[in-house]
């Protein structure tokens, strides 16, 4: 099989013709001497007996070294050897085969039994893909936990540090300083509570314990109310928040609490990652077939395509640049929206902001 030396016409061998696997015999120089029908069908030229003239040419060039190595093992004294390789199909496809070589007829000839292992290779590729996916998921969870640990420590460290400072100062307390520190402790505590609640909600959804409680909800009213809250948050850092909603109600059947949670997360992130003097716009409009579309636009730093493609993964930060969060909120959004029967997408350009689009069905 490994020789490209022209072989004489290969005759059918009665002893191997009835075997299902492809069987070749060759002399010590690699010249084919016999082949059954299955073997002749693998060779260039189909089942023609003369096809045995170029056995090795049917093997993919990248795999010929494996076949030649197995042949050399026999030439150097081994009784058996084997090689995996691909053969070209009539349509140019690659078909994986296993050849098991053995010395025959007292060492004057070599027999090769060739078996189609395409199915096994497909299973191997599928298992490797599953292993790679599992490894990626494990790495993602590890990154998520590492990031979450960091972000939960930050507000907790602030609480501990500020209260220790007050304790060390001792009475009488400076009222201005105490008031400032207590407000910071309160804000840090609320931040920590919010992060913990998001993690708990995420765990509940992944465990299948969150079932939407649908009722008639006016999406336009929700957008207006949450937009007003975001406007106050934006004013504290010089970010303008605009609300655009139609005059007519946009009523759909959905879970009001989950909807508000999604919109709160998206608006909070938009304000958070938009620099001072920037702008955030939230709009709601009716679409085809009763679908309601909510868009949240910002003039923040934006994100590259590779980040938007993974923006709802647990370990991806929500903003551009340095790490500012584990992405728990956006991961939660990615889990809640399908529960509501909706779709969430993001379009972003570095330096030109981002647009999050939420589409919700009428029922």
N, C-alpha and C positions, 0 to 999 in steps of 0.2 A: 504493500500500500504506500510506503513512503517514497518510492522511486518514481521519478517522472520519465524514466527510461521507457521507450516504446515496448509494450508487451505484445506477444502474439495474440491472435483472436482468442478470447476466453470461451471455453466450451462449458456447457452445463455439466455439473458433476452430480451423478445420480445419488451419491451419498449425502449431499447437502441440499439438493434441490427442494426437498419437502420441508426444510426447516423454516420457521417463521422469521427468526432474525436473519440479517444479512450476513452471509459467510463468504469469506475470501480465502484462498490459499495462494501463497506466493513462494518463489524460491528465495534463497538467502540474499540475493541481490535486489529483492523487491519487485521482481517481475511477476505479474499476476499469472496464475496457472489455472485457476478454476474459481467459479463464483456461482452461487445460486441466483434464482430470479430476483429475489429481494435485493441482493447485492448489486446485480447489474442495473436495477432500477435506480440506485443511488448515484451511479456514475454518469458523467457527461455523455449524452447520447441516449439516455434512457435504458431500455432493456436490451439494446443491441449488444451482442457478445463482444464486439470490438471496443466497447466503451472502456474496458479495463486497461487500455493503453495509457491512461493518464489519471490514475487513482488520486494522487496527491493534489492534482489541480482542482479537484472538487472541494477540497478543504479550504476554508478561509485562510488567507495568508497569515493572519495574526495567530492562527492556531496550528500552523504546520510545524512549528518548533516542538510543540508537545508531542505530536505524532512521531517526529524524527527521534526525539529523546526516548520514547518508548521502544522504538525499533532498535536504537543503539543499545538499550539494556539487553535485548536478546543477542545482539552481536557480541556482547562482552560476557556472555555466559549465563544470563538469567533464563529461567524456564518460562516465566510469564511476565507480562507487563501490560499496562493499560494507559489509555489517554482519552480525554474528553475534548471534543472539537465540534466545530460547526461546519455543516455542508451547505452548499448553495442549492436552493430549490429551483425548480424550473421557472418560477416567477421571480427569482432573485432573492427570496426570503432566506433567512438563516435557520437551519434546523440542527439542534444539538443532538449529538450522538456520542456513545461510549464504545470504544473499540478495546476488546480484550484479546491480546496477542498471546500465543503459546507456540512452543516449538513442537513440530510434528514430523513424523516419518524419520525418526532417528536423528533429527537435527538438520535434515536436508531441506525441509520446508517450514514455513510459518503459517499458522492458521489464525485468522482474525474474525472474531464474532462481533458484529456491529449492531448495537441496540439503540433505538430512538429513545432519548431521555428528555425530549422536549417538555413533556408534562412535568417531570421532576424539576427541570430548570425553571418552569413557570412557578411551581410551588416554592422553590428556593427564592426566586425573585420576590414573590408575594410575602414570604416570611421576612426577608431582608427589609422590605418596605415597611412592614408592620413593626419590625424592630427599630428601624430608624424613626418612625413616627412615635413609638413609645419613648425612645431616648429623647426626642425633641420635646415631647410633652413633659417628661420628667425634668428636663432642663428648664422648661418654662415654669413649672411649678416651683422649682428651686429658686429661680430668679424672682418669682412672685413673692415667695415667702421671705426672701432676703430683703426685697424692697419694702414689703409690708412691715417687717420688723423695724426697718430704719424709720419709716414714716410714723409708726405708732410711738417710737421712742421720742421723736422730736417734740410733740406737744407735752408728752409726759415729763421729759427733762425740763421743759419750760416751767411746768407746774411745780416740780420739785425745787428747781433753782430759785424761783421767785419766792416761794414760801420759806425756803431756808434763809433767804436774804432778809425777809421780814423778821424771822425768828432771831437771827443774829443781831439785828438792829436793837431789838428789845424795846420795851415801853420807856417813854411815851413815843407813839408812832407819829411819823410825819404824815399828816392827813393827805397831802397831795400825792406823795410817793405811794402811800398805802392804796389810795384810790386807783392809781395807775396800775399798780401791781395786781390788785384784785381783778381789774378789768381784763388784764392779760391772762391771768389764771382762768377766768371764766371763759374767755375766747379759746384758750388752749384745751380746756375741758370739753367744750362743745365740739371742737375739731376732733378730738380723740373719740368722743362718743359717736360722732357722725361716721368716722372711719370704721369703728367697731360694728355699728349698725349695718353698714354696707357689706362688711364681711359676713355677718350673720345672715343677711338677706341672700347673699350669693350662695352660701352653704345650703340654705333652705330650698332655693330654686334647683340647685344641682341635685339635691336629694328628692326632688319631685314633690315637695311639701307646699309649694305655692300654687294655688289654683285661683285664676282670675274671678272676681266677683263683679259680673257685668251689670251695668245700669245705664240709663240715659245720661250722657255727659256732653255738655257744650264745650267743645275744644277751644272755641274762640274765647270764652270766658276764662278758661284755665290759662290760656296764653296771656291774656291781659293781666290777670292777677299775679302770675309768676313773673311777667315782664316788669311789673311795678316793683316787686321785691328785688329783682335783679338790678333795676335802675338805682335803687338805694345803695346796693352793694357797689355798683359801678361808680357812683358819685364819690365814694370814699377814696377811689384811686384815679379819678379823673377820666373815667371811661363812659362815654355816652351810650345809653341803651334805648333803642327805639322799638316800639311795638306797632305792628301792622296787622290788623284783623278786619274782616269784612263786617258790615253792619248786621247782616243776617246771621242767626245762630248756626253753628256747625255741630249739630247733635249726632252723636254716634253711640252705639252700645259698646262700652268698654269698662275696664276697671279704673275708676277715678283715682284711687290711691297710687296704683302702679304708674298710671299716666303722669300724674304730678311728679312722682319720683324721677321718671325719665327726663321730663322737662327741666326739673330743678338741677339735675346733674349736668345736663347739656348747657344750660344757661350759666351755671356757676363756673364751669370750665371755660366757657367763652369769655366771661369777664376776667377770670383768673389769668388767662394766657393772652389777654389783649393789653398792650402797654398803655400808659397814660396818654390821653388825647386821642385814643382809638375809639372805635365804634362797634357796637354789637346790635344786630337787628334780628328780631324774632317776628315771624309772620305765620299766619294760618290762612289756608284757602281751600275751597272745595275743588275736588278733581273729578275725573270721570267715574261713573258708576258709584257715586256716593263716597268715594275715598277722600279723606281729609289729609292734606299735606302741610306739615309744619317744618319751617326752615329756620335755622339759627345760623346767622352769618357773623363773622368777626373779622377784624382787620389786624389780627395777631401775626405772629411769626410764620404761621403755616407749617406744613410738614411735607417731607418727601414722600414719593409714592410707596416706597418700601415700608414706611411707618403707617400710612393710611391703610395699607393692605392688612396690617396686623393690629389696628388700633383698638379692637375690642378684645384682644387677647389679654390674659391676666397680668402678664409681666411687662406690658408696654406702657411707658409713661404717657400721660395725656398731652403734654405740650412738647414744643421743640426745644432744642438746646439741652442744657443740663437737666439731670433727673430731678423731677419735682413731685413725683408721686408714683405709686405702683400701678395706677390704672384701674383700681378697684371700681370706681364709679362707672367708667366706660365699659368695663367688663359686665357690670350689672345691667347697664343699658342693653348690651348685646344679648343678655339672657332674658330680660323682661319683654322686649319688643316682640319676639316670636310668640311669647305667651299671649300677647294681645292680638296676634294674627297679623301684625304689621311688618314693615321693613324699615331698616335704618341703613343709611349710606353716608359716606363722607367724601367730599372733594376738597382738595387742598393744594396750594402752591406755595413753596417756600418764599417768604417775604410778601405774600399777597393774601394771607388769611385762610380761613377754612369755612366750609359750609356743611353743616350736618342736616340731612333731610330725613324726616320721619313721615312715613305714610301709614295711615290707619284705615282699616276697612270699616264699612258702616255697621257691621255686626260681627 
